[in-house]
Amino acid sequence: MTAEVVFTLTYLGIACGRLPGLAIDRTGIALLGAIAMVVGGVMTTAEAFTAIDIPTILLLYSLMVISAQLRLGGFYAWSARRIIPLLHRPRLFLAVSMLLAATLSALLANDIVCLAFTPVLIHGLVGARLNPVPFLLGLALASNIGSAATIIGNPQNMLIGQSAGLDFTSFLRWCLPPSLLALAAGYLLLVLLYRRRLVAGAESATARLSRDAAWPEFNRHQTAKGLAAVVILVALFFTPVPREVSAIGLAGLLLCSRRYDTRRILGLVDWHLITLFCALFIVVHGMSAGDLPARLMAGLQGWGIDVGAPLTLTAVSAVLSNIFSNVPAVMVLIQFLDPADHHLWYVLAVSSTFAGNFILIGSIANLIVVEQALAEGVVVSFAEHARIGIPVTLASLAILAGWIALAG
């Protein structure tokens, strides 16, 4: 079986999200693709191992450990509860909750932010007789948009930053303005579309508020440890110390805990996502070993598509991110980018992240919010998400296009 066949079948499976007759998801499909690359003789097991970008995996893993520390310390639930008193002013509450989610997502894993915030927000919103749906949509949209601003905001940004050796400060300087503008646009569109639906209605009638909440108890000392790790980590990002070395060192210190055993901390690490990354590294490396990338580039250029043009890259990234999901899309597109042209890498980071808001399945953060809400008895449908997700994404990409023109 050739590398081209394995790569094509793997990405088609990722696009479909499942294989007929099998209970397997995108991670499982990517893993099967990686296994096929080895079993099919495309590469040896040693070559498969070296194909994995260890620095990116270490950075992703370390940030998950830091996020786990904050979650166990009750920081996320405490943060969400701190803004509950603003519920009597729904539009202000929406603005503050979106800003808080975006800020935390820029520094930590946006998936963890959504996982921790959703049940707390639902209980507060339904208790205040507000419709939780627009606020939950705001949480998902803001966590995606906010994560675009920094190298560590989401997995695809980490990969982009590591692959191109991007500077943390320069990345932040370029990506923060369109992210802030997109966040403002998302808020305004939510207020416009839900201006008559902020009060409680059928959407929240089934919320099970009597269910015992399983939120971690706030622990000042453990939260302080996690926040100190975040502050130190960001400070180290402005030094010559490699990002993955700084992150794994701090993660190791957090594992030295007298309160939380190692199993409890590592139980909150998203091994599913880490497995997806490792498998995709192997699949893409197998594809790159042949002449498929060159033929793909030639085919795109034959259609008049030049991913070296920022606006074209924005469009291609947005489309592929919604077909394959943003991480697999980014892994393919970085094969065609000039490492010396940092602006293209910034464009890819922001566009692939913004594209995650287009439809419900475009982002893991979206799915986490919807699944957590359903567990609380609140339904957020595919159509409901698309009703706001599509215009927010189009507005965000338009803002990005404007920023590209302005920034040169």
N, C-alpha and C positions, 0 to 999 in steps of 0.2 A: 504493500500500500504506500503510495507516494506521499510526500509531505503536503503537496498541493491538495490531494484528496482529503487527507486528514484535516487540514486547516479549513477547507471549504465545508466539510460536514460538521466540524465543531462549531463554526460560526453560524451555520444555518440552524443548528440545534439551539445555540444560545439565543438566536433571533426568535425562534419559536417558543423557547422557554421550557420545552418538554420534548420527550420522545414518545411516540405512540406506543401504548401498551405498557409503559414503564412509569413508576413513580419516582422520577428523577428530575432535579431542577437544574438551573444553569451551572451551578458549581459542579454538580455531578457530570454534566455533559463536558465541561472543560477538563475535568479530571480524566474522563474516558479518552478525550483527545490527546492528553499528555501521555497516557498509558499507551495509546495506539502509536504515538511517535516513537516510543521505545520498543514496543513489541514488534512494530512493523519494520524495524531496522533503520529508521531515519536517523536515530542517534543512539548512543550508548547511555547507560544509566549515569555514568560519570559526566557525560556531556549534558545530560538533562539537569543534573545537579548544578553544574556551572552556569547553565542558562538562567537560573533563578537569580534575580538581582537581590542579593542578601542585604545590602544597605537599605533598600526600600522596605523589605520585609521587616528588618529590625526596627526601622522608624515607625512603621505601622503598628507593630506589636507593642513597642514601648509606649506609644500614645494610648493604646487600649488599656495597658496596665495603669497608666496615670488616671485615665477616665474611670477605671474600675475603683481606684482608691477614692476618688471623689464621690462616686455613686454609693459605695459602701459607707462613706462618711455622712451620707444624707444631704450632700451639697445641692444636688439637682432638685430634689423635692423641696428643700428649704428655699432655694431661689425662686421656684415657682410659687410657693406659698407666700413669699414676701410681697408679691404684686397683687395678690388676691384682694386686698383692701381697695384697689382701684376699680373693682367690678361695677361700682355704681356709675362709673363713667365709661361705658363700653368702648367707645372709639379710642379713648386714651389708653385703656387697658390693652386693646388690640395693638396699638402702636408700641407700647412698652414691652409686651410679651414678644412681639416680632423682633424688636431691637435686642432684647435679652437673648433670644434663641439664636439670632444671627451672630452676636458677639461670642457666645460660648461655642458655637459651631466653627467659628474661625480659628479658635485656639484648641478645640478638642473635637472628638469624633461627633459629627452631627447626628449619627444614628443613636448614640447614647443619649444625647440631649432630647431627642424625640421620644425615646423609650421612657425616660424618667419624667418628662414634662406632661405627657398626654393624660395619664390618669388623674394627676393633681389638677390640671386645668379643667377637666370634665367635671369633677366633683365641685369645684368652686363655681363654674359657670352655670351648671344646672341648679345648684343651690341658690344662685342669684337670679334664677328664672331667665337666663339668657340662652340663646341658641348656640350650642357648642360648635356646630359645624364650621362657620366662618372663622372662628378662632383657631380651630384645629388645622384648617387649611392654611391659615396664616403661619402657624407653627411650622408646618412642612415646607411651605414656600420660603420662609425666612431662613430656616436651617440650611436649605440648599444654597440660597443666594449668599448668605453670610460665609459659607464654607469656601466660596470662590475667592475670597480676599487674600488668603494666605497659603503658603506651601503646605502647611499641615492641616488645612481645613477639611480635606477629604482624601480618599485613597488615590484618586487620579491625579490630584495636585502633587501629592508626595512623589508619585512615579515621574511626573513631568519635571519636578524640581531636581530629583536625583539624576534623571537621565541627561538633562542639559546642564547640570551643575549650576543651577540658578541661585542667585544671591537672595537671601530672605528679605532684605530691605528693598531691593529693586523690585522684587515680585510684589511686595505689599504696596509700594508706591504706584505701580501700574494698575494693579487689579482692584485696589480699594475703591477708587472713585466710581467705576461702573457698578460695582457691587452695592455701594451706598445708594446710587441713583436707582438701581433696579429694585432695591428694598423699598424705597419710597414709592416707586411706581406700583409695586405689589400691594402695598398698604392702601394706596388711593383706589386701585381697582377693586380691592376687597370691600372697601367702604362704599364704593359706588354700586357694586353688584348686590350687596347685602344690606343696603341702607334701610330696607323695610323688613329685614329678616333677622335682626340681631336679638329680638326677644324670643323667648322659648316657644317652640311649636312642636309639630309632630316629630321633628328630628331628635328631640331629647326626651320624648314622652316615655321611652322605654329604659332610660338610664337607671342602672341599679345602684343607687346611692347607698343602700343599706349594706352592700357588700363590704366586708372588712378590707380596708386598704393595707397593702403590704409594702408600704414605703419605708425605706431605711430610716431609722431614728437619727436625727441630726447629732453629730459628734463634732464638737468644735476642734478638738485636737487632731482628729483624723482628717477633717476637712482642711485644716491649716497645713497639714503635711502635703496634701494633694495640691493645694493652691501654691504653696512654696515651690513645689516641683515644677509647676507650670511657669511661674515667674522666672525661676532659674533657667529653665529650658529655653524660654524666649530670649533671655539675656545671652545665653550661650550661642544662640543662632546668629548673633551679631559678632561672633569671634571666629577665628580660623578653625576651631575645633569642628570636625565633621558632625553633621546633624545626628546621624545614627549613633555615633559614639556618645554624644551628650545625652540622647534620649535613653539608650539602653543602660547607661550608667545610673541615671536617675530612677529608671524602672527597677533596677537591681536594689537600690536603696529602699524603695517603697516595699519591696518584697520582704525586707528585714523588719517584720512587724510582730509585735507582741500580742496584738489584738486579732488580726485577720490572718488565718493560716493560708498557705500558698494555694491550696486547692480552691479556696473561696475566691481569691483574687483572680486566679487564672480561669475560673469558671465563667467570668464575665468577659474574657477575651473572645472576640469573634473569630474562632478557628475556621468557620465556614468561609469567611471572606479571605482569610490568609491562604486557605487551600485554593480558592479561586485564583488569587494572584499567582501563586506558585505554578499552578497548572497552565495558566495563560502565558506565563513567561516561557514555559517549555514549548507550547504550541506555536507561539509567534517566532521563537528561535528556530524551530524546525522549518517553518515557512521561510524565514529569512536566509537560511543556509543555501537555498536554491535561487533561481532567477525570478521567482514569483513576484517579489516586490518591484523589480524593475519592469516586469510586464504589466503589473497593476498601474504603476506610474505612467507607463507609456499609453495604456488604455485610457486613463483619466485625461491625459493631455490630448489624446485623440478626440475626446469629447469636448475639448476646450475647457477642461477643469484643471486649474493649477492651484494645488494646495499651498503653494508658496506665496499666494496672494492672500492677505489677511481676511478680506471679506469672503473670498471663496472658501477659505479654511473654516470660517465661522459657520457657513451654510452646510458644508460637508460634515463638520463635527456635530452640528445639531441633528442632522438627519441620521447619521450613523449611531449617535448616542441613543436615539429613540428606537432604532432597529435592534442593536446588539446590547445596549446599556453602555454607560459612559466609560467604564474601565476597559472592557474589550475594545471599544472604538478607539480610545486613546492609545492602547498598545499597538494598534495597527498604524495609526496616523503618525506616531513619532518616528516610524521607520522612514518617513518621507521629509522630515523637517531638518533644516540646516541648524546644527547645534550652535553656530555662531550668531544666528539671528534670534535673539532672545524674545523679541516682540511676538514672533510667531508662536512661541511656546506659551507666552502669556495669553494670547488669543485662544489657543487650544484649551488652556486650563479654564478660562472664564466661560467660553462657549459651551464646552462639554458639561460644565456644572449647571449653567443656566438651563440647558436643554433638559435636565432631569425633572424640571417642573412641568413639562409639556403634557404628559399623561401620567396616570397613577403608577404604572409599572416602570416609569423612567428613572426612578430613584428608590433605593432601599429605604431612605428616610420616609418617603411617602407611604410605603407599605407598612412600616412600623407604626406610623400614626393611625392608619386605617385599622390595622389589626388590634392595636391597643384600644382604640375607640370601640370596636365591635365587642371586645371583652367587657367593656363597661356598658354595653347596651346601646351605643350610639352608632348609627350607620352613616358612613360617608361613601357614597357610591362612586363608581368609575365616571359616570356622567357629571356628577356634582363636582368632582375634582377637575375634569376637563373644562367645565364651564368657566373656571377661574384660572386653571393652569395654562391653558392655551393662550389667552390674552396676556397673562403675566410673562410667559416665555417669549412671546413675540415682542412685547414691549422691552423686555430685558435685552434681547438680541439687537433690537433697534438702538437701544442705548449703547450697547457694545460697539455697534457699527459707527455710531457718532463719535465715540471715544477713540476708535481706531483712526478715524479721519482727523480728529483734533490732535491726538498724540503723535501722529505721523508714523 
